[in-house]
Amino acid sequence: MFNKTSKPTPPKPQPVPVPPLETPNVNMNRTKPASSAATGARLSSFGTGLLIEGNITGNGDLHLDGTVRGDVKVGHLIVGESGNIEGKVEAETIEVRGRVVGSITGKQIKLQATAYVEGDITHDQLAIDVGAFFQGRCLQSRRPEPAPSVAASPIATPATADFGTPSLNAYDMNALSDLK
């Protein structure tokens, strides 16, 4: 049954099929402004070990976990906990979990509890979680108000001179005479 002279032959290793690498979608200039979840488009992301020295621009969505030394202008931006930006940031919506040193401009801005921001923030809506660090000024941008119509305005506007500057009416002159 067993023979000392014959050795069993080991099975030959079979090659394991390797799936092809998937190329990430980095098209930052998509034409539709709808969110990526609704359109099925993918979110572009930069990983933790990546260092970019230069500006990033586009209309797409970006999730940043690496380091950028330059300005970032995209449609929607998420700065991950390991993300670091040293430059100006501009996007429709911005969520900061990591570090930003530079000015931030956007319509909706949220600083998560792990955020570290040094710079001015210009915004329509701003939310800051407890624990977030923020050093700078908050500048709320104003939406242009519609001009009041003459019929809707209960207060008459003062008469203007030929050069477009307001002239003083009798009431204003009386107010000035009280100051003497």
C-alpha positions in Angstrom: 0.0 0.0 0.0 2.6 2.5 1.0 5.9 2.6 -0.8 8.9 4.5 0.8 10.5 5.2 -2.6 7.5 7.0 -4.3 6.6 10.4 -3.1 3.2 12.0 -3.8 3.4 14.8 -6.3 2.1 18.1 -4.8 -0.7 19.8 -6.7 0.4 22.6 -9.0 -0.7 26.0 -7.9 -3.5 27.4 -9.9 -3.3 31.1 -10.9 -5.9 33.2 -9.0 -7.8 35.6 -11.4 -7.2 39.2 -10.4 -10.0 41.6 -11.1 -9.1 44.7 -13.2 -8.5 47.9 -11.2 -11.4 50.3 -11.3 -10.5 53.8 -12.4 -12.1 56.4 -10.2 -14.4 59.0 -11.7 -12.6 62.3 -11.5 -14.8 64.3 -13.9 -15.2 67.5 -11.9 -17.0 69.4 -14.7 -20.4 67.7 -14.9 -23.1 69.8 -16.5 -26.1 69.0 -14.3 -26.1 70.8 -10.8 -28.2 68.0 -9.3 -26.7 66.0 -6.4 -24.6 63.0 -7.2 -26.9 60.6 -5.3 -29.9 61.6 -7.5 -28.0 61.3 -10.8 -26.0 58.2 -9.9 -22.7 60.1 -10.5 -19.9 59.2 -8.3 -18.2 61.4 -5.7 -14.5 62.2 -6.5 -12.2 61.7 -3.6 -8.6 62.2 -2.7 -7.1 59.8 -0.2 -5.3 60.3 3.1 -1.7 60.0 1.8 -2.1 62.4 -1.2 -0.5 65.8 -1.3 -1.6 68.3 -4.0 0.3 71.5 -4.5 -1.9 73.6 -6.7 -5.5 74.7 -7.3 -8.5 72.4 -7.7 -11.4 73.7 -9.8 -14.6 72.1 -11.2 -18.4 71.8 -10.8 -18.5 68.3 -9.3 -18.5 66.9 -5.7 -15.3 66.3 -3.9 -14.4 64.4 -0.7 -11.0 65.3 0.5 -9.0 63.3 3.0 -5.5 64.3 1.7 -3.7 67.6 1.8 -4.1 70.5 -0.6 -1.8 73.5 -0.7 -3.8 75.8 -3.0 -7.3 77.0 -3.6 -10.3 74.6 -4.0 -13.4 75.7 -6.0 -15.9 72.9 -6.6 -19.7 72.3 -6.5 -19.9 70.5 -3.2 -17.0 69.8 -0.8 -16.5 67.5 2.2 -13.2 67.9 4.0 -12.7 64.5 5.8 -11.2 64.2 9.3 -7.8 63.7 7.9 -8.3 66.4 5.2 -6.2 69.5 5.2 -6.6 72.6 3.0 -4.2 75.6 3.1 -5.9 78.1 0.7 -9.2 79.6 -0.2 -12.3 77.3 -0.4 -15.4 78.0 -2.5 -18.4 75.7 -3.0 -22.2 75.6 -2.9 -22.2 73.4 0.2 -19.2 72.7 2.4 -18.8 70.3 5.3 -15.6 70.5 7.3 -14.5 67.6 9.5 -10.8 68.3 9.1 -8.5 71.3 8.9 -8.9 74.4 6.7 -6.5 77.4 6.9 -7.9 80.1 4.6 -11.2 81.8 3.7 -14.3 79.8 3.1 -17.2 80.9 0.8 -20.4 79.0 0.3 -24.1 79.0 0.6 -24.4 76.2 3.2 -21.4 75.6 5.5 -21.2 73.1 8.4 -18.3 72.7 10.8 -18.5 69.3 12.4 -17.2 68.7 16.0 -13.7 67.6 14.6 -13.3 70.7 12.4 -10.4 73.2 12.7 -10.9 76.4 10.7 -8.7 79.5 10.7 -10.1 82.1 8.3 -13.2 84.1 7.5 -16.4 82.4 6.5 -18.8 84.0 4.0 -22.1 82.1 4.0 -25.9 82.1 3.6 -26.3 79.4 6.3 -23.7 78.4 8.9 -23.8 75.5 11.4 -21.1 74.9 13.9 -21.2 71.8 16.1 -20.0 71.8 19.7 -16.3 71.0 19.8 -15.4 72.6 16.5 -12.5 75.2 16.5 -13.1 78.3 14.5 -10.9 81.4 14.5 -12.1 84.2 12.1 -15.0 86.3 11.1 -18.5 85.1 10.0 -19.8 87.2 7.1 -23.4 86.5 6.2 -24.0 87.3 2.6 -27.1 89.2 1.8 -29.5 88.2 -0.8 -30.5 91.1 -3.0 -33.9 92.4 -1.9 -36.4 93.3 -4.5 -36.8 97.0 -5.0 -40.0 98.3 -3.5 -42.6 99.6 -6.0 -43.8 103.2 -5.7 -47.5 102.1 -5.2 -46.6 99.6 -2.4 -44.4 102.0 -0.5 -46.3 103.9 2.2 -43.4 106.4 2.6 -42.9 108.9 -0.3 -39.3 109.2 -1.5 -37.7 112.7 -1.3 -37.6 114.8 -4.3 -34.3 114.7 -6.2 -32.4 117.5 -7.8 -31.2 117.5 -11.4 -28.1 115.5 -10.5 -29.9 112.7 -8.7 -29.0 113.7 -5.2 -31.9 114.0 -2.7 -33.0 117.5 -1.8 -34.2 118.5 1.6 -37.9 119.1 2.0 -39.5 121.4 4.6 -39.6 118.7 7.3 -35.9 118.1 7.0 -35.1 121.8 7.2 -37.1 122.1 10.5 -35.2 119.1 11.9 -31.9 120.8 11.0 -32.9 124.1 12.6 -33.5 122.3 15.9 -29.8 121.3 16.0 -28.6 125.0 16.3 
